[in-house]
Amino acid sequence: MNDGIENPDFILQLRKYSSRARRDRRLQGGNVRTITLTIQSESKDSVTIDAVIEDGIIQEVGYRVRACSLAQATTALVAERAAGLNMDLNP
């Protein structure tokens, strides 16, 4: 079960998703919540996530990524799939 990162399909998917987050897609407005995560190293990589959440449901996600391809791909996946998720941690 060593299909992981050596699998050409995985690498193609990683590249596809990382390319989606190379351009900033920030959200604007009074109802936007924002969090920025910064790595405390020499690189100072950071990911900023914006979200519109109404009645505990994620409506829209935006982002700004200044980090590696893996962080770009992860951010793109979150942005693509988060809309509609319930933020209630105690269902």
Distance bins in CASP14 RR format, pairs under 12 A and 6 or more apart:
PFRMAT RR
TARGET T0000
AUTHOR 0000-0000-0000
RMODE 2
METHOD distances of the structure
MODEL  1
1 7 0 0 0 0 0 1 0 0 0 0 0
2 10 0 0 0 0 0 1 0 0 0 0 0
3 9 0 0 0 0 1 0 0 0 0 0 0
3 10 1 0 0 1 0 0 0 0 0 0 0
3 11 0 0 0 0 0 1 0 0 0 0 0
4 10 1 0 1 0 0 0 0 0 0 0 0
4 11 0 0 0 0 1 0 0 0 0 0 0
4 13 0 0 0 0 0 1 0 0 0 0 0
4 14 0 0 0 0 0 1 0 0 0 0 0
5 11 1 0 0 1 0 0 0 0 0 0 0
5 12 0 0 0 0 0 1 0 0 0 0 0
5 13 0 0 0 0 0 1 0 0 0 0 0
5 14 0 0 0 0 1 0 0 0 0 0 0
5 69 0 0 0 0 0 1 0 0 0 0 0
5 70 0 0 0 0 1 0 0 0 0 0 0
5 73 0 0 0 0 0 1 0 0 0 0 0
6 14 0 0 0 0 0 1 0 0 0 0 0
7 13 0 0 0 0 1 0 0 0 0 0 0
7 14 0 0 0 0 0 1 0 0 0 0 0
8 14 0 0 0 0 0 1 0 0 0 0 0
8 15 0 0 0 0 0 1 0 0 0 0 0
9 15 0 0 0 0 0 1 0 0 0 0 0
9 16 0 0 0 0 0 1 0 0 0 0 0
10 16 0 0 0 0 0 1 0 0 0 0 0
10 17 0 0 0 0 0 1 0 0 0 0 0
10 70 0 0 0 0 0 1 0 0 0 0 0
10 73 0 0 0 0 0 1 0 0 0 0 0
11 17 0 0 0 0 0 1 0 0 0 0 0
11 18 0 0 0 0 0 1 0 0 0 0 0
11 69 0 0 0 0 0 1 0 0 0 0 0
11 70 0 0 0 0 0 1 0 0 0 0 0
11 73 0 0 0 0 0 1 0 0 0 0 0
12 18 0 0 0 0 0 1 0 0 0 0 0
12 19 0 0 0 0 0 1 0 0 0 0 0
12 73 0 0 0 0 0 1 0 0 0 0 0
13 19 0 0 0 0 0 1 0 0 0 0 0
13 20 0 0 0 0 0 1 0 0 0 0 0
13 69 0 0 0 0 0 1 0 0 0 0 0
13 70 0 0 0 0 0 1 0 0 0 0 0
13 73 1 0 0 1 0 0 0 0 0 0 0
13 74 0 0 0 0 0 1 0 0 0 0 0
13 76 0 0 0 0 0 1 0 0 0 0 0
13 77 0 0 0 0 1 0 0 0 0 0 0
14 20 0 0 0 0 0 1 0 0 0 0 0
14 21 0 0 0 0 0 1 0 0 0 0 0
14 68 0 0 0 0 0 1 0 0 0 0 0
14 69 1 0 0 1 0 0 0 0 0 0 0
14 70 1 0 0 1 0 0 0 0 0 0 0
14 71 0 0 0 0 0 1 0 0 0 0 0
14 72 0 0 0 0 1 0 0 0 0 0 0
14 73 1 0 1 0 0 0 0 0 0 0 0
14 74 0 0 0 0 1 0 0 0 0 0 0
14 76 0 0 0 0 0 1 0 0 0 0 0
14 77 0 0 0 0 0 1 0 0 0 0 0
15 21 0 0 0 0 0 1 0 0 0 0 0
15 22 0 0 0 0 0 1 0 0 0 0 0
15 69 1 0 0 1 0 0 0 0 0 0 0
15 70 0 0 0 0 0 1 0 0 0 0 0
15 72 0 0 0 0 1 0 0 0 0 0 0
15 73 1 0 0 1 0 0 0 0 0 0 0
15 76 0 0 0 0 0 1 0 0 0 0 0
16 22 0 0 0 0 0 1 0 0 0 0 0
16 69 0 0 0 0 0 1 0 0 0 0 0
16 72 0 0 0 0 0 1 0 0 0 0 0
16 73 0 0 0 0 1 0 0 0 0 0 0
16 76 0 0 0 0 1 0 0 0 0 0 0
16 77 0 0 0 0 0 1 0 0 0 0 0
16 80 0 0 0 0 0 1 0 0 0 0 0
17 65 0 0 0 0 0 1 0 0 0 0 0
17 69 0 0 0 0 1 0 0 0 0 0 0
17 70 0 0 0 0 1 0 0 0 0 0 0
17 71 0 0 0 0 0 1 0 0 0 0 0
17 72 1 0 0 1 0 0 0 0 0 0 0
17 73 1 1 0 0 0 0 0 0 0 0 0
17 74 1 0 0 1 0 0 0 0 0 0 0
17 75 0 0 0 0 1 0 0 0 0 0 0
17 76 1 0 1 0 0 0 0 0 0 0 0
17 77 1 0 1 0 0 0 0 0 0 0 0
17 78 0 0 0 0 0 1 0 0 0 0 0
17 79 0 0 0 0 1 0 0 0 0 0 0
17 80 0 0 0 0 1 0 0 0 0 0 0
17 81 0 0 0 0 0 1 0 0 0 0 0
18 65 0 0 0 0 1 0 0 0 0 0 0
18 67 0 0 0 0 1 0 0 0 0 0 0
18 68 0 0 0 0 1 0 0 0 0 0 0
18 69 1 0 1 0 0 0 0 0 0 0 0
18 70 1 0 0 1 0 0 0 0 0 0 0
18 71 0 0 0 0 1 0 0 0 0 0 0
18 72 1 1 0 0 0 0 0 0 0 0 0
18 73 1 0 1 0 0 0 0 0 0 0 0
18 74 0 0 0 0 1 0 0 0 0 0 0
18 75 0 0 0 0 1 0 0 0 0 0 0
18 76 1 0 0 1 0 0 0 0 0 0 0
18 77 0 0 0 0 1 0 0 0 0 0 0
19 65 0 0 0 0 0 1 0 0 0 0 0
19 69 0 0 0 0 1 0 0 0 0 0 0
19 72 1 0 0 1 0 0 0 0 0 0 0
19 73 0 0 0 0 1 0 0 0 0 0 0
19 75 0 0 0 0 0 1 0 0 0 0 0
19 76 0 0 0 0 1 0 0 0 0 0 0
20 62 0 0 0 0 0 1 0 0 0 0 0
20 63 0 0 0 0 1 0 0 0 0 0 0
20 65 0 0 0 0 0 1 0 0 0 0 0
20 69 0 0 0 0 0 1 0 0 0 0 0
20 72 1 0 0 1 0 0 0 0 0 0 0
20 73 0 0 0 0 1 0 0 0 0 0 0
20 74 0 0 0 0 0 1 0 0 0 0 0
20 75 0 0 0 0 1 0 0 0 0 0 0
20 76 1 0 1 0 0 0 0 0 0 0 0
20 77 0 0 0 0 1 0 0 0 0 0 0
20 78 0 0 0 0 0 1 0 0 0 0 0
20 79 1 0 0 1 0 0 0 0 0 0 0
20 80 1 0 0 1 0 0 0 0 0 0 0
21 47 0 0 0 0 1 0 0 0 0 0 0
21 48 0 0 0 0 0 1 0 0 0 0 0
21 49 0 0 0 0 0 1 0 0 0 0 0
21 61 0 0 0 0 0 1 0 0 0 0 0
21 62 0 0 0 0 1 0 0 0 0 0 0
21 63 1 0 0 1 0 0 0 0 0 0 0
21 64 0 0 0 0 1 0 0 0 0 0 0
21 65 1 0 1 0 0 0 0 0 0 0 0
21 66 0 0 0 0 0 1 0 0 0 0 0
21 67 0 0 0 0 1 0 0 0 0 0 0
21 68 0 0 0 0 0 1 0 0 0 0 0
21 69 0 0 0 0 1 0 0 0 0 0 0
21 70 0 0 0 0 0 1 0 0 0 0 0
21 71 0 0 0 0 1 0 0 0 0 0 0
21 72 1 0 1 0 0 0 0 0 0 0 0
21 73 1 0 0 1 0 0 0 0 0 0 0
21 74 0 0 0 0 1 0 0 0 0 0 0
21 75 1 0 1 0 0 0 0 0 0 0 0
21 76 1 0 1 0 0 0 0 0 0 0 0
21 77 0 0 0 0 1 0 0 0 0 0 0
21 78 0 0 0 0 1 0 0 0 0 0 0
21 79 1 0 0 1 0 0 0 0 0 0 0
21 80 0 0 0 0 1 0 0 0 0 0 0
22 63 0 0 0 0 0 1 0 0 0 0 0
22 64 0 0 0 0 0 1 0 0 0 0 0
22 65 1 0 0 1 0 0 0 0 0 0 0
22 66 0 0 0 0 0 1 0 0 0 0 0
22 67 0 0 0 0 0 1 0 0 0 0 0
22 68 0 0 0 0 0 1 0 0 0 0 0
22 69 0 0 0 0 1 0 0 0 0 0 0
22 71 0 0 0 0 0 1 0 0 0 0 0
22 72 1 0 0 1 0 0 0 0 0 0 0
22 73 0 0 0 0 0 1 0 0 0 0 0
22 75 0 0 0 0 0 1 0 0 0 0 0
22 76 0 0 0 0 1 0 0 0 0 0 0
23 62 0 0 0 0 0 1 0 0 0 0 0
23 63 0 0 0 0 1 0 0 0 0 0 0
23 64 0 0 0 0 1 0 0 0 0 0 0
23 65 0 0 0 0 1 0 0 0 0 0 0
23 72 0 0 0 0 0 1 0 0 0 0 0
23 75 0 0 0 0 0 1 0 0 0 0 0
23 76 0 0 0 0 0 1 0 0 0 0 0
23 79 0 0 0 0 0 1 0 0 0 0 0
24 46 0 0 0 0 0 1 0 0 0 0 0
24 47 0 0 0 0 0 1 0 0 0 0 0
24 48 0 0 0 0 1 0 0 0 0 0 0
24 49 0 0 0 0 0 1 0 0 0 0 0
24 50 0 0 0 0 1 0 0 0 0 0 0
24 62 0 0 0 0 1 0 0 0 0 0 0
24 63 1 0 0 1 0 0 0 0 0 0 0
24 64 1 0 1 0 0 0 0 0 0 0 0
24 65 1 0 0 1 0 0 0 0 0 0 0
24 66 0 0 0 0 1 0 0 0 0 0 0
24 72 0 0 0 0 0 1 0 0 0 0 0
24 75 0 0 0 0 0 1 0 0 0 0 0
24 79 0 0 0 0 0 1 0 0 0 0 0
25 48 0 0 0 0 0 1 0 0 0 0 0
25 49 0 0 0 0 0 1 0 0 0 0 0
25 50 0 0 0 0 1 0 0 0 0 0 0
25 51 0 0 0 0 0 1 0 0 0 0 0
25 60 0 0 0 0 1 0 0 0 0 0 0
25 61 0 0 0 0 1 0 0 0 0 0 0
25 62 1 0 1 0 0 0 0 0 0 0 0
25 63 1 0 1 0 0 0 0 0 0 0 0
25 64 1 0 0 1 0 0 0 0 0 0 0
25 65 0 0 0 0 1 0 0 0 0 0 0
25 72 0 0 0 0 0 1 0 0 0 0 0
25 75 0 0 0 0 1 0 0 0 0 0 0
25 76 0 0 0 0 1 0 0 0 0 0 0
25 78 0 0 0 0 0 1 0 0 0 0 0
25 79 1 0 0 1 0 0 0 0 0 0 0
25 80 0 0 0 0 0 1 0 0 0 0 0
26 32 0 0 0 0 1 0 0 0 0 0 0
26 34 0 0 0 0 1 0 0 0 0 0 0
26 36 0 0 0 0 0 1 0 0 0 0 0
26 48 1 0 0 1 0 0 0 0 0 0 0
26 49 0 0 0 0 1 0 0 0 0 0 0
26 50 1 0 1 0 0 0 0 0 0 0 0
26 51 0 0 0 0 0 1 0 0 0 0 0
26 52 0 0 0 0 0 1 0 0 0 0 0
26 60 0 0 0 0 0 1 0 0 0 0 0
26 61 0 0 0 0 0 1 0 0 0 0 0
26 62 1 0 0 1 0 0 0 0 0 0 0
26 63 1 0 0 1 0 0 0 0 0 0 0
26 64 1 0 1 0 0 0 0 0 0 0 0
26 65 0 0 0 0 0 1 0 0 0 0 0
26 79 0 0 0 0 0 1 0 0 0 0 0
27 33 0 0 0 0 1 0 0 0 0 0 0
27 34 0 0 0 0 1 0 0 0 0 0 0
27 48 0 0 0 0 0 1 0 0 0 0 0
27 49 0 0 0 0 1 0 0 0 0 0 0
27 50 1 1 0 0 0 0 0 0 0 0 0
27 51 1 0 0 1 0 0 0 0 0 0 0
27 52 1 0 0 1 0 0 0 0 0 0 0
27 53 0 0 0 0 0 1 0 0 0 0 0
27 58 0 0 0 0 0 1 0 0 0 0 0
27 59 0 0 0 0 1 0 0 0 0 0 0
27 60 1 0 0 1 0 0 0 0 0 0 0
27 61 1 0 0 1 0 0 0 0 0 0 0
27 62 1 0 1 0 0 0 0 0 0 0 0
27 63 0 0 0 0 1 0 0 0 0 0 0
27 64 0 0 0 0 0 1 0 0 0 0 0
27 79 0 0 0 0 0 1 0 0 0 0 0
27 83 0 0 0 0 0 1 0 0 0 0 0
28 34 0 0 0 0 0 1 0 0 0 0 0
28 50 0 0 0 0 1 0 0 0 0 0 0
28 52 0 0 0 0 0 1 0 0 0 0 0
28 60 0 0 0 0 0 1 0 0 0 0 0
28 62 0 0 0 0 0 1 0 0 0 0 0
29 50 0 0 0 0 1 0 0 0 0 0 0
29 51 0 0 0 0 0 1 0 0 0 0 0
29 52 0 0 0 0 1 0 0 0 0 0 0
29 60 0 0 0 0 0 1 0 0 0 0 0
29 62 0 0 0 0 0 1 0 0 0 0 0
30 50 0 0 0 0 0 1 0 0 0 0 0
30 52 0 0 0 0 1 0 0 0 0 0 0
31 50 0 0 0 0 0 1 0 0 0 0 0
31 51 0 0 0 0 1 0 0 0 0 0 0
31 52 1 0 1 0 0 0 0 0 0 0 0
31 53 0 0 0 0 1 0 0 0 0 0 0
31 54 1 0 0 1 0 0 0 0 0 0 0
31 55 0 0 0 0 0 1 0 0 0 0 0
31 59 0 0 0 0 1 0 0 0 0 0 0
31 60 0 0 0 0 1 0 0 0 0 0 0
32 48 0 0 0 0 0 1 0 0 0 0 0
32 49 0 0 0 0 0 1 0 0 0 0 0
32 50 1 0 1 0 0 0 0 0 0 0 0
32 51 1 0 0 1 0 0 0 0 0 0 0
32 52 1 0 1 0 0 0 0 0 0 0 0
32 53 0 0 0 0 1 0 0 0 0 0 0
32 54 0 0 0 0 0 1 0 0 0 0 0
32 58 0 0 0 0 0 1 0 0 0 0 0
32 59 0 0 0 0 0 1 0 0 0 0 0
32 60 0 0 0 0 1 0 0 0 0 0 0
32 61 0 0 0 0 0 1 0 0 0 0 0
32 62 0 0 0 0 1 0 0 0 0 0 0
32 63 0 0 0 0 0 1 0 0 0 0 0
33 48 0 0 0 0 0 1 0 0 0 0 0
33 49 0 0 0 0 1 0 0 0 0 0 0
33 50 1 0 0 1 0 0 0 0 0 0 0
33 51 1 0 1 0 0 0 0 0 0 0 0
33 52 1 0 0 1 0 0 0 0 0 0 0
33 53 1 0 0 1 0 0 0 0 0 0 0
33 54 0 0 0 0 0 1 0 0 0 0 0
33 56 0 0 0 0 0 1 0 0 0 0 0
33 58 0 0 0 0 1 0 0 0 0 0 0
33 59 0 0 0 0 0 1 0 0 0 0 0
33 60 0 0 0 0 0 1 0 0 0 0 0
33 61 0 0 0 0 0 1 0 0 0 0 0
33 62 0 0 0 0 0 1 0 0 0 0 0
33 87 0 0 0 0 1 0 0 0 0 0 0
34 47 0 0 0 0 0 1 0 0 0 0 0
34 48 1 0 0 1 0 0 0 0 0 0 0
34 49 1 0 0 1 0 0 0 0 0 0 0
34 50 1 0 1 0 0 0 0 0 0 0 0
34 51 1 0 0 1 0 0 0 0 0 0 0
34 52 0 0 0 0 0 1 0 0 0 0 0
34 53 0 0 0 0 0 1 0 0 0 0 0
34 61 0 0 0 0 0 1 0 0 0 0 0
34 62 0 0 0 0 1 0 0 0 0 0 0
34 63 0 0 0 0 1 0 0 0 0 0 0
34 64 0 0 0 0 1 0 0 0 0 0 0
35 46 0 0 0 0 0 1 0 0 0 0 0
35 47 0 0 0 0 1 0 0 0 0 0 0
35 48 1 0 0 1 0 0 0 0 0 0 0
35 49 1 0 1 0 0 0 0 0 0 0 0
35 50 0 0 0 0 1 0 0 0 0 0 0
35 51 0 0 0 0 1 0 0 0 0 0 0
35 53 0 0 0 0 0 1 0 0 0 0 0
35 61 0 0 0 0 0 1 0 0 0 0 0
35 62 0 0 0 0 0 1 0 0 0 0 0
35 63 0 0 0 0 0 1 0 0 0 0 0
35 64 0 0 0 0 0 1 0 0 0 0 0
35 78 0 0 0 0 0 1 0 0 0 0 0
36 44 0 0 0 0 0 1 0 0 0 0 0
36 45 0 0 0 0 0 1 0 0 0 0 0
36 46 1 0 1 0 0 0 0 0 0 0 0
36 47 1 0 0 1 0 0 0 0 0 0 0
36 48 1 0 1 0 0 0 0 0 0 0 0
36 49 1 0 0 1 0 0 0 0 0 0 0
36 50 0 0 0 0 1 0 0 0 0 0 0
36 63 0 0 0 0 0 1 0 0 0 0 0
36 64 0 0 0 0 1 0 0 0 0 0 0
36 65 0 0 0 0 0 1 0 0 0 0 0
36 66 0 0 0 0 1 0 0 0 0 0 0
36 67 0 0 0 0 0 1 0 0 0 0 0
36 75 0 0 0 0 0 1 0 0 0 0 0
37 44 0 0 0 0 0 1 0 0 0 0 0
37 45 0 0 0 0 1 0 0 0 0 0 0
37 46 1 0 0 1 0 0 0 0 0 0 0
37 47 1 0 1 0 0 0 0 0 0 0 0
37 48 1 0 0 1 0 0 0 0 0 0 0
37 49 1 0 0 1 0 0 0 0 0 0 0
37 63 0 0 0 0 0 1 0 0 0 0 0
37 64 0 0 0 0 0 1 0 0 0 0 0
37 65 0 0 0 0 0 1 0 0 0 0 0
37 66 0 0 0 0 0 1 0 0 0 0 0
37 67 0 0 0 0 1 0 0 0 0 0 0
37 71 0 0 0 0 1 0 0 0 0 0 0
37 74 0 0 0 0 0 1 0 0 0 0 0
37 75 0 0 0 0 0 1 0 0 0 0 0
37 78 0 0 0 0 0 1 0 0 0 0 0
38 44 1 0 0 1 0 0 0 0 0 0 0
38 45 1 0 0 1 0 0 0 0 0 0 0
38 46 1 0 1 0 0 0 0 0 0 0 0
38 47 0 0 0 0 1 0 0 0 0 0 0
38 48 0 0 0 0 1 0 0 0 0 0 0
38 64 0 0 0 0 0 1 0 0 0 0 0
38 65 0 0 0 0 0 1 0 0 0 0 0
38 66 0 0 0 0 1 0 0 0 0 0 0
38 67 0 0 0 0 1 0 0 0 0 0 0
38 71 0 0 0 0 0 1 0 0 0 0 0
39 45 1 0 1 0 0 0 0 0 0 0 0
39 46 1 0 0 1 0 0 0 0 0 0 0
39 47 0 0 0 0 1 0 0 0 0 0 0
39 66 0 0 0 0 1 0 0 0 0 0 0
39 67 1 0 0 1 0 0 0 0 0 0 0
39 68 0 0 0 0 1 0 0 0 0 0 0
39 71 0 0 0 0 1 0 0 0 0 0 0
40 46 0 0 0 0 0 1 0 0 0 0 0
41 67 0 0 0 0 0 1 0 0 0 0 0
41 68 0 0 0 0 0 1 0 0 0 0 0
43 66 0 0 0 0 1 0 0 0 0 0 0
43 67 1 0 0 1 0 0 0 0 0 0 0
43 68 0 0 0 0 1 0 0 0 0 0 0
43 71 0 0 0 0 0 1 0 0 0 0 0
44 66 1 0 0 1 0 0 0 0 0 0 0
44 67 0 0 0 0 1 0 0 0 0 0 0
45 64 0 0 0 0 0 1 0 0 0 0 0
45 65 0 0 0 0 1 0 0 0 0 0 0
45 66 1 0 0 1 0 0 0 0 0 0 0
45 67 1 1 0 0 0 0 0 0 0 0 0
45 68 1 0 0 1 0 0 0 0 0 0 0
45 69 0 0 0 0 0 1 0 0 0 0 0
45 70 0 0 0 0 0 1 0 0 0 0 0
45 71 1 0 0 1 0 0 0 0 0 0 0
45 72 0 0 0 0 0 1 0 0 0 0 0
45 75 0 0 0 0 0 1 0 0 0 0 0
46 63 0 0 0 0 0 1 0 0 0 0 0
46 64 1 0 0 1 0 0 0 0 0 0 0
46 65 1 0 0 1 0 0 0 0 0 0 0
46 66 1 0 1 0 0 0 0 0 0 0 0
46 67 1 0 0 1 0 0 0 0 0 0 0
46 68 0 0 0 0 0 1 0 0 0 0 0
46 71 0 0 0 0 1 0 0 0 0 0 0
46 72 0 0 0 0 0 1 0 0 0 0 0
46 75 0 0 0 0 0 1 0 0 0 0 0
47 61 0 0 0 0 0 1 0 0 0 0 0
47 62 0 0 0 0 0 1 0 0 0 0 0
47 63 1 0 0 1 0 0 0 0 0 0 0
47 64 1 0 0 1 0 0 0 0 0 0 0
47 65 1 0 1 0 0 0 0 0 0 0 0
47 66 1 0 0 1 0 0 0 0 0 0 0
47 67 1 0 1 0 0 0 0 0 0 0 0
47 68 0 0 0 0 0 1 0 0 0 0 0
47 70 0 0 0 0 0 1 0 0 0 0 0
47 71 1 0 1 0 0 0 0 0 0 0 0
47 72 0 0 0 0 1 0 0 0 0 0 0
47 73 0 0 0 0 0 1 0 0 0 0 0
47 74 0 0 0 0 1 0 0 0 0 0 0
47 75 1 0 1 0 0 0 0 0 0 0 0
47 76 0 0 0 0 0 1 0 0 0 0 0
47 78 0 0 0 0 1 0 0 0 0 0 0
47 79 0 0 0 0 0 1 0 0 0 0 0
48 61 0 0 0 0 0 1 0 0 0 0 0
48 62 0 0 0 0 1 0 0 0 0 0 0
48 63 1 0 0 1 0 0 0 0 0 0 0
48 64 1 0 1 0 0 0 0 0 0 0 0
48 65 1 0 0 1 0 0 0 0 0 0 0
48 66 0 0 0 0 1 0 0 0 0 0 0
48 67 0 0 0 0 0 1 0 0 0 0 0
48 71 0 0 0 0 0 1 0 0 0 0 0
48 75 0 0 0 0 1 0 0 0 0 0 0
48 79 0 0 0 0 0 1 0 0 0 0 0
49 58 0 0 0 0 0 1 0 0 0 0 0
49 60 0 0 0 0 0 1 0 0 0 0 0
49 61 1 0 0 1 0 0 0 0 0 0 0
49 62 1 0 0 1 0 0 0 0 0 0 0
49 63 1 0 1 0 0 0 0 0 0 0 0
49 64 0 0 0 0 1 0 0 0 0 0 0
49 65 0 0 0 0 1 0 0 0 0 0 0
49 71 0 0 0 0 0 1 0 0 0 0 0
49 74 0 0 0 0 0 1 0 0 0 0 0
49 75 1 0 0 1 0 0 0 0 0 0 0
49 76 0 0 0 0 0 1 0 0 0 0 0
49 78 1 0 0 1 0 0 0 0 0 0 0
49 79 0 0 0 0 1 0 0 0 0 0 0
49 82 0 0 0 0 1 0 0 0 0 0 0
50 58 0 0 0 0 0 1 0 0 0 0 0
50 59 0 0 0 0 0 1 0 0 0 0 0
50 60 0 0 0 0 1 0 0 0 0 0 0
50 61 1 0 0 1 0 0 0 0 0 0 0
50 62 1 0 1 0 0 0 0 0 0 0 0
50 63 1 0 0 1 0 0 0 0 0 0 0
50 64 0 0 0 0 1 0 0 0 0 0 0
50 65 0 0 0 0 0 1 0 0 0 0 0
50 75 0 0 0 0 0 1 0 0 0 0 0
50 78 0 0 0 0 0 1 0 0 0 0 0
50 79 0 0 0 0 1 0 0 0 0 0 0
50 82 0 0 0 0 0 1 0 0 0 0 0
51 57 0 0 0 0 0 1 0 0 0 0 0
51 58 1 0 1 0 0 0 0 0 0 0 0
51 59 1 0 0 1 0 0 0 0 0 0 0
51 60 1 0 0 1 0 0 0 0 0 0 0
51 61 1 0 1 0 0 0 0 0 0 0 0
51 62 1 0 0 1 0 0 0 0 0 0 0
51 63 0 0 0 0 1 0 0 0 0 0 0
51 78 0 0 0 0 1 0 0 0 0 0 0
51 79 0 0 0 0 1 0 0 0 0 0 0
51 82 1 0 0 1 0 0 0 0 0 0 0
51 83 0 0 0 0 1 0 0 0 0 0 0
51 84 0 0 0 0 0 1 0 0 0 0 0
51 85 0 0 0 0 1 0 0 0 0 0 0
51 87 0 0 0 0 1 0 0 0 0 0 0
52 58 1 0 0 1 0 0 0 0 0 0 0
52 59 1 0 1 0 0 0 0 0 0 0 0
52 60 1 0 1 0 0 0 0 0 0 0 0
52 61 0 0 0 0 1 0 0 0 0 0 0
52 62 0 0 0 0 1 0 0 0 0 0 0
52 82 0 0 0 0 0 1 0 0 0 0 0
52 83 0 0 0 0 1 0 0 0 0 0 0
52 84 0 0 0 0 0 1 0 0 0 0 0
52 87 0 0 0 0 0 1 0 0 0 0 0
53 59 1 0 0 1 0 0 0 0 0 0 0
53 60 0 0 0 0 1 0 0 0 0 0 0
53 61 0 0 0 0 1 0 0 0 0 0 0
53 82 0 0 0 0 1 0 0 0 0 0 0
53 83 0 0 0 0 0 1 0 0 0 0 0
53 84 0 0 0 0 1 0 0 0 0 0 0
53 85 0 0 0 0 1 0 0 0 0 0 0
53 86 0 0 0 0 1 0 0 0 0 0 0
53 87 1 0 1 0 0 0 0 0 0 0 0
53 88 0 0 0 0 0 1 0 0 0 0 0
54 60 0 0 0 0 1 0 0 0 0 0 0
54 83 0 0 0 0 0 1 0 0 0 0 0
54 84 0 0 0 0 0 1 0 0 0 0 0
54 86 0 0 0 0 0 1 0 0 0 0 0
54 87 0 0 0 0 0 1 0 0 0 0 0
55 84 0 0 0 0 0 1 0 0 0 0 0
55 86 0 0 0 0 1 0 0 0 0 0 0
55 87 0 0 0 0 1 0 0 0 0 0 0
55 88 0 0 0 0 1 0 0 0 0 0 0
56 84 0 0 0 0 1 0 0 0 0 0 0
56 85 0 0 0 0 1 0 0 0 0 0 0
56 86 1 0 0 1 0 0 0 0 0 0 0
56 87 1 0 1 0 0 0 0 0 0 0 0
56 88 1 0 0 1 0 0 0 0 0 0 0
56 89 0 0 0 0 0 1 0 0 0 0 0
56 90 0 0 0 0 0 1 0 0 0 0 0
56 91 0 0 0 0 0 1 0 0 0 0 0
57 82 0 0 0 0 0 1 0 0 0 0 0
57 83 0 0 0 0 1 0 0 0 0 0 0
57 84 1 0 1 0 0 0 0 0 0 0 0
57 85 1 0 0 1 0 0 0 0 0 0 0
57 86 1 0 1 0 0 0 0 0 0 0 0
57 87 1 0 0 1 0 0 0 0 0 0 0
57 88 0 0 0 0 1 0 0 0 0 0 0
58 78 0 0 0 0 1 0 0 0 0 0 0
58 79 0 0 0 0 0 1 0 0 0 0 0
58 80 0 0 0 0 0 1 0 0 0 0 0
58 81 0 0 0 0 1 0 0 0 0 0 0
58 82 1 0 1 0 0 0 0 0 0 0 0
58 83 1 0 1 0 0 0 0 0 0 0 0
58 84 1 0 1 0 0 0 0 0 0 0 0
58 85 1 0 1 0 0 0 0 0 0 0 0
58 86 0 0 0 0 1 0 0 0 0 0 0
58 87 1 0 0 1 0 0 0 0 0 0 0
58 88 0 0 0 0 0 1 0 0 0 0 0
59 82 0 0 0 0 1 0 0 0 0 0 0
59 83 1 0 0 1 0 0 0 0 0 0 0
59 84 1 0 0 1 0 0 0 0 0 0 0
59 85 0 0 0 0 0 1 0 0 0 0 0
59 86 0 0 0 0 0 1 0 0 0 0 0
59 87 0 0 0 0 0 1 0 0 0 0 0
60 79 0 0 0 0 1 0 0 0 0 0 0
60 80 0 0 0 0 0 1 0 0 0 0 0
60 82 0 0 0 0 1 0 0 0 0 0 0
60 83 1 0 0 1 0 0 0 0 0 0 0
60 84 0 0 0 0 1 0 0 0 0 0 0
60 85 0 0 0 0 0 1 0 0 0 0 0
61 75 0 0 0 0 1 0 0 0 0 0 0
61 76 0 0 0 0 0 1 0 0 0 0 0
61 77 0 0 0 0 0 1 0 0 0 0 0
61 78 1 0 0 1 0 0 0 0 0 0 0
61 79 1 0 1 0 0 0 0 0 0 0 0
61 80 0 0 0 0 1 0 0 0 0 0 0
61 81 0 0 0 0 1 0 0 0 0 0 0
61 82 1 0 1 0 0 0 0 0 0 0 0
61 83 1 0 0 1 0 0 0 0 0 0 0
61 84 0 0 0 0 1 0 0 0 0 0 0
61 85 0 0 0 0 1 0 0 0 0 0 0
61 87 0 0 0 0 0 1 0 0 0 0 0
62 75 0 0 0 0 1 0 0 0 0 0 0
62 76 0 0 0 0 0 1 0 0 0 0 0
62 78 0 0 0 0 1 0 0 0 0 0 0
62 79 1 0 1 0 0 0 0 0 0 0 0
62 80 0 0 0 0 0 1 0 0 0 0 0
62 82 0 0 0 0 1 0 0 0 0 0 0
62 83 0 0 0 0 0 1 0 0 0 0 0
63 71 0 0 0 0 0 1 0 0 0 0 0
63 72 0 0 0 0 1 0 0 0 0 0 0
63 73 0 0 0 0 0 1 0 0 0 0 0
63 74 0 0 0 0 0 1 0 0 0 0 0
63 75 1 0 1 0 0 0 0 0 0 0 0
63 76 1 0 0 1 0 0 0 0 0 0 0
63 77 0 0 0 0 0 1 0 0 0 0 0
63 78 1 0 0 1 0 0 0 0 0 0 0
63 79 1 0 1 0 0 0 0 0 0 0 0
63 80 0 0 0 0 0 1 0 0 0 0 0
63 82 0 0 0 0 0 1 0 0 0 0 0
64 71 0 0 0 0 0 1 0 0 0 0 0
64 72 0 0 0 0 0 1 0 0 0 0 0
64 75 0 0 0 0 1 0 0 0 0 0 0
64 79 0 0 0 0 0 1 0 0 0 0 0
65 71 1 0 1 0 0 0 0 0 0 0 0
65 72 1 0 1 0 0 0 0 0 0 0 0
65 73 0 0 0 0 1 0 0 0 0 0 0
65 74 0 0 0 0 1 0 0 0 0 0 0
65 75 1 0 1 0 0 0 0 0 0 0 0
65 76 0 0 0 0 1 0 0 0 0 0 0
65 77 0 0 0 0 0 1 0 0 0 0 0
65 78 0 0 0 0 0 1 0 0 0 0 0
65 79 0 0 0 0 1 0 0 0 0 0 0
66 72 0 0 0 0 1 0 0 0 0 0 0
66 75 0 0 0 0 0 1 0 0 0 0 0
67 73 0 0 0 0 0 1 0 0 0 0 0
67 74 0 0 0 0 1 0 0 0 0 0 0
67 75 0 0 0 0 1 0 0 0 0 0 0
67 76 0 0 0 0 0 1 0 0 0 0 0
68 74 0 0 0 0 1 0 0 0 0 0 0
68 75 0 0 0 0 0 1 0 0 0 0 0
69 75 0 0 0 0 0 1 0 0 0 0 0
69 76 0 0 0 0 0 1 0 0 0 0 0
70 76 0 0 0 0 0 1 0 0 0 0 0
70 77 0 0 0 0 0 1 0 0 0 0 0
71 77 0 0 0 0 0 1 0 0 0 0 0
71 78 0 0 0 0 0 1 0 0 0 0 0
72 78 0 0 0 0 0 1 0 0 0 0 0
72 79 0 0 0 0 0 1 0 0 0 0 0
73 79 0 0 0 0 0 1 0 0 0 0 0
73 80 0 0 0 0 0 1 0 0 0 0 0
74 80 0 0 0 0 0 1 0 0 0 0 0
74 81 0 0 0 0 0 1 0 0 0 0 0
74 82 0 0 0 0 0 1 0 0 0 0 0
75 81 0 0 0 0 0 1 0 0 0 0 0
75 82 0 0 0 0 0 1 0 0 0 0 0
76 82 0 0 0 0 0 1 0 0 0 0 0
78 85 0 0 0 0 1 0 0 0 0 0 0
79 85 0 0 0 0 0 1 0 0 0 0 0
85 91 0 0 0 0 0 1 0 0 0 0 0
END
